[in-house]
Every structure is written in structure tokens, then in C-alpha cells.
Amino acid sequence: MNRTTARLSAALITVALVGIAGPAFAHVSVSSTDAAPGGFGKAVFRVPTESETASTTKLVITLPEDTPFAFLNAQTKPGWKVTVTEAKLAKPTKVGDFELTKAVRTVTWTSTGAGIPPSQFDEFAISGGPFPEAGKIAFTAEQTYSDGKVVAWDQVQKGDTEPEHPAPTLSLTAPVDDAKAAPSPAKETDDSDTTGRWLGGGALAVAAVALVVALRENRRRA
């Protein structure tokens, strides 16, 4: 492979990776490692700055009114002021063992410094519960830029097509039983042995190809 071909291949791979990764990380998203239906946990909002000239200076997360949280705390962050606002519910709502008449409605982070610069991202977290028994929970995010532009991430996805401004949606899964999920020592050893064989075989194959190429080059030079 000559240098021109190598550079072209690298460029094509880069374009393909950008095309795949771009849409997935271009919007405000939410994830969690411990949130489960009916339980307590932490939800983390990842906020990228899409603008090439302005910084993100404010983030407002609105919680769904039909599935309020009985308890909720917001993450404090250097360079950001956090405000938690409660609101009265339309009617008393039972959440787990608690009956609520009011609940946290919005959590707002406002930059007291430079905010999130262009082409960078930051993460903001809330912790609480109980999370709803449903399989998913959709939040609304409002992102404000230093040039005054406001982007609302509030469109709930319907079907396979992702909307232009999707609402941050968290999938909730039942907690895993560690005892049942842990593989047996014998199986784990077998898997490791199999992986080792594959890696060893792959290394030998690569070495063989390199040897053939080297021999051919030597013959040409001779």
C-alpha cells in the first residue's frame, strides 16, 4: 500500500466514524448506572456545545409532572450555580410509599464563569427517587448559549426515526442479581483460554503475512 492509498483509507475511515458518532453525541443525553424502576439512583446529563462560536451558559432540566420524584438532590459544580424549584402537583400523587402534593419540577445550572466552550461538553447530575416503574422516563432540557440562542430538547421519539431535538430519555432496567449474573469459574477460564487461542492465532497470522511481504521485498531488491 503506497502513501496516497494509505492516506485515502485513513480519511475514509475518519469520515465514516464521524458520521456514525456525530448524531449520537450532538444532543443532550441522559444515562445512569444504578437507576432502576421503583428504586433510587443517579441520572447524569451529558451536555455538548454544538455552536462553533458560543458557549453553553445555562441548562434547565424539567422533570416529568406525571412521574414526580419524592426525593431529589442536584449536583453542585464549580463555576455553576444550581437552583432547584418545586411546584404544586395538580393532584396528590402516590410515589412508592409516599403521597406527594408538591415535588421538584426543574433543576437549573447557570454558569458563573466561562460555561462550556465550543466543541466541548460537561456533565450534570441529579440523584433521588423513587424512579417510576415504567421502562423509560423522559426529561426536557433547555440549553442556553452565550449569544442568546436557546435550544429546547423536548421531542419524544416515536418509531425508529430520531427527532431533530430529542428529549433526554433514560431507560430503566431491573437490578441484576449479582449471584445469578456472575459466570462460573470454569466457564470464565474456558472463555479466557478461547480468547487466548484466538489472539495467539491472530498474532501468528500477522507475523506470517509480514514475513511473506519481507521476503518478496528482498527478492525484488535482489
VMD Tcl script that draws the C-alpha trace (Angstrom):
set ca {
  {0.00 0.00 0.00}
  {1.54 3.34 -1.06}
  {1.28 6.54 0.95}
  {-1.53 8.01 -1.18}
  {-3.69 4.90 -0.74}
  {-2.96 4.79 2.98}
  {-3.94 8.44 3.44}
  {-7.14 7.96 1.44}
  {-8.12 4.91 3.51}
  {-7.47 6.79 6.75}
  {-9.57 9.72 5.55}
  {-12.48 7.46 4.58}
  {-12.37 5.71 7.96}
  {-12.36 9.05 9.76}
  {-15.35 10.31 7.78}
  {-17.24 7.09 8.49}
  {-16.55 7.29 12.22}
  {-17.60 10.94 12.38}
  {-20.79 10.11 10.50}
  {-21.59 7.35 12.97}
  {-20.61 9.10 16.20}
  {-21.79 12.64 15.37}
  {-25.57 12.25 15.65}
  {-25.31 10.13 18.81}
  {-23.43 12.80 20.79}
  {-24.76 16.01 19.24}
  {-27.63 16.42 21.68}
  {-28.26 16.50 25.43}
  {-28.47 12.90 26.64}
  {-29.03 11.15 29.97}
  {-27.62 7.93 31.40}
  {-27.38 6.06 34.69}
  {-25.50 3.14 36.16}
  {-27.81 2.46 39.10}
  {-31.31 3.83 38.38}
  {-33.94 1.07 38.42}
  {-37.76 1.03 38.38}
  {-39.04 1.89 41.84}
  {-35.54 2.48 43.20}
  {-33.14 5.30 43.91}
  {-30.16 6.29 41.79}
  {-28.27 8.96 39.90}
  {-29.03 10.31 36.43}
  {-26.25 12.09 34.52}
  {-26.98 14.59 31.74}
  {-24.25 15.00 29.12}
  {-24.34 18.45 27.53}
  {-22.23 19.14 24.41}
  {-21.80 22.63 22.97}
  {-22.71 22.37 19.30}
  {-22.05 26.02 18.49}
  {-18.69 26.90 16.95}
  {-18.72 30.44 18.31}
  {-20.75 30.46 21.56}
  {-20.50 28.67 24.90}
  {-23.24 26.91 26.86}
  {-24.08 29.12 29.84}
  {-27.28 27.61 31.23}
  {-29.05 24.26 31.47}
  {-32.59 23.71 32.69}
  {-33.80 20.15 33.29}
  {-37.57 19.74 33.67}
  {-38.82 16.59 35.35}
  {-41.99 14.88 34.12}
  {-45.05 16.00 36.07}
  {-46.87 12.67 35.85}
  {-43.98 10.76 37.49}
  {-42.58 13.11 40.18}
  {-39.68 12.26 42.49}
  {-40.30 12.06 46.24}
  {-36.66 12.95 46.91}
  {-34.20 14.71 44.63}
  {-30.79 16.34 45.03}
  {-28.85 18.27 42.38}
  {-25.11 18.10 41.80}
  {-23.09 21.15 42.75}
  {-20.32 22.10 40.30}
  {-17.51 24.65 40.45}
  {-18.29 27.51 38.08}
  {-22.02 26.84 38.13}
  {-24.92 27.99 40.32}
  {-27.60 25.34 40.82}
  {-31.25 26.13 41.59}
  {-33.90 23.54 42.49}
  {-37.52 24.64 42.04}
  {-40.55 22.86 43.44}
  {-44.11 23.12 42.15}
  {-47.51 22.09 43.45}
  {-48.93 19.00 41.75}
  {-52.33 19.13 40.03}
  {-53.50 16.42 42.43}
  {-51.97 14.33 45.22}
  {-49.77 11.64 43.68}
  {-48.53 8.47 45.32}
  {-44.89 7.67 44.61}
  {-43.79 4.42 46.21}
  {-44.74 4.71 49.88}
  {-45.08 8.48 49.70}
  {-48.06 10.67 48.80}
  {-46.92 13.96 47.28}
  {-48.73 17.28 46.92}
  {-45.63 19.06 45.54}
  {-42.35 17.96 44.01}
  {-39.21 19.23 42.30}
  {-40.16 20.47 38.83}
  {-36.96 21.98 37.46}
  {-33.24 21.93 38.15}
  {-31.22 24.83 36.70}
  {-27.47 25.19 36.34}
  {-26.30 28.71 35.46}
  {-22.67 29.41 34.61}
  {-20.78 31.82 36.83}
  {-17.70 31.61 34.61}
  {-16.89 30.63 31.05}
  {-19.51 27.89 30.71}
  {-18.94 25.03 28.27}
  {-16.75 26.25 25.38}
  {-17.45 25.34 21.73}
  {-16.78 21.71 20.75}
  {-16.59 20.63 24.41}
  {-19.05 19.01 26.81}
  {-19.79 18.76 30.51}
  {-21.98 16.55 32.72}
  {-24.63 17.48 35.28}
  {-26.26 15.03 37.69}
  {-29.34 14.58 39.83}
  {-29.81 11.93 42.50}
  {-33.02 10.70 44.04}
  {-36.09 8.59 43.60}
  {-38.06 6.52 43.60}
  {-37.78 6.28 39.81}
  {-41.04 5.39 38.03}
  {-41.98 1.75 37.49}
  {-42.21 2.39 33.74}
  {-39.40 1.22 31.47}
  {-38.44 4.76 30.43}
  {-38.50 8.27 31.78}
  {-38.25 11.33 29.51}
  {-36.93 14.68 30.71}
  {-36.90 18.08 28.99}
  {-33.65 20.01 28.62}
  {-33.28 23.68 27.71}
  {-29.79 24.77 26.68}
  {-28.85 28.45 26.56}
  {-25.80 29.80 24.71}
  {-23.70 32.89 25.39}
  {-25.02 34.53 22.20}
  {-28.59 34.29 23.49}
  {-29.66 31.24 21.47}
  {-31.90 28.77 23.34}
  {-32.32 25.15 22.22}
  {-35.12 23.01 23.66}
  {-34.52 19.26 23.73}
  {-38.11 18.15 24.22}
  {-39.21 15.94 21.31}
  {-40.18 12.40 22.31}
  {-39.10 9.82 19.75}
  {-41.86 7.90 18.02}
  {-40.83 4.94 15.91}
  {-37.30 4.40 14.62}
  {-36.64 7.94 13.39}
  {-34.91 10.21 15.89}
  {-36.37 13.75 16.03}
  {-34.26 16.84 15.46}
  {-34.31 17.81 19.13}
  {-34.85 14.57 21.09}
  {-35.77 14.73 24.76}
  {-33.19 13.13 27.07}
  {-34.72 9.71 27.77}
  {-33.48 7.27 30.39}
  {-34.15 3.55 30.01}
  {-34.77 1.87 33.35}
  {-33.87 -1.76 33.89}
  {-34.46 -4.05 36.82}
  {-31.43 -4.53 39.11}
  {-29.26 -7.53 38.26}
  {-28.80 -10.34 40.76}
  {-25.00 -10.49 41.07}
  {-25.05 -14.12 42.22}
  {-27.05 -15.21 39.17}
  {-25.20 -12.96 36.73}
  {-21.67 -13.99 37.77}
  {-20.20 -16.64 35.46}
  {-18.90 -19.89 36.93}
  {-15.10 -20.11 37.39}
  {-14.88 -22.99 34.90}
  {-16.72 -21.06 32.17}
  {-14.67 -17.94 32.83}
  {-11.46 -19.98 32.45}
  {-12.73 -21.60 29.27}
  {-13.61 -18.20 27.80}
  {-10.17 -16.85 28.70}
  {-8.47 -19.87 27.11}
  {-10.53 -19.48 23.94}
  {-9.74 -15.78 23.74}
  {-6.06 -16.52 24.26}
  {-6.05 -19.06 21.46}
  {-7.72 -16.63 19.08}
  {-5.31 -13.84 19.96}
  {-2.33 -16.20 19.61}
  {-3.55 -17.46 16.25}
  {-4.15 -13.91 15.03}
  {-0.63 -12.87 16.04}
  {0.88 -15.82 14.18}
  {-1.16 -14.99 11.08}
  {0.01 -11.38 11.14}
  {3.63 -12.49 11.59}
  {3.34 -14.90 8.66}
  {1.98 -12.20 6.37}
  {4.74 -9.82 7.43}
  {7.35 -12.49 6.70}
  {5.97 -13.14 3.21}
  {5.95 -9.42 2.43}
  {9.53 -9.04 3.67}
  {10.74 -11.98 1.52}
  {9.07 -10.53 -1.56}
  {10.70 -7.17 -0.97}
  {14.10 -8.79 -0.57}
  {13.67 -10.72 -3.83}
  {12.70 -7.57 -5.69}
  {15.74 -5.75 -4.42}
  {17.97 -8.71 -5.38}
}
mol new
graphics top color blue
foreach p $ca { graphics top sphere $p radius 0.5 }
foreach p [lrange $ca 0 end-1] q [lrange $ca 1 end] { graphics top cylinder $p $q radius 0.2 }
display resetview
